């Protein structure tokens, strides 16, 4: 994931949600966004929540 800069990571996440790509892929992107302490812009649409391992 370090190959994507912060802006590209957020854009990739937003596009993945928009295109309704695989939830696991979206969760990986979201986890990396959270790991980097990035904020997501508020937009219309739903964002996937990361799956928590219990």
Residue, then its C-alpha position, 0 to 999 in steps of 0.5 A: x500500500x505504500x506505493x499509493x500516496x495519500x490522495x491516490x489512496x482516498x480517490x481509489x477508495x471512493x472509486x471502489x465504493x462508487x463501482x461497488x467493488x469487492x467488499x474485502x478490497x474496499x475494507x483493505x483500502x479503508x483500513x489503510x486510510x485509517x492506519x494513515x490517520x486520513x480523513x475521508x471527505x463527506x460525500x453522498x453514498x455509503x462507505x464500507x466499514x472495516x471488518x473487525x477480527x474478534 
